[in-house]
């Protein structure tokens, strides 16, 4: 687990941004914008209806005609 923490892509991105002279305020702004975008997407997803169970396997790999699946 410790090895995985060393390879955390978010931590690495922040370190790299600092190396490219992004200020701490720039980094905080990017993080806030990303969080806002994720929250907006989550809020949108929560308002959408659940898919029909029969559509669960649609476009997963190949769309076979339903009569072949029965």
Order of alpha helices (4+ residues) and beta strands (2+ residues): alpha-alpha-alpha-alpha
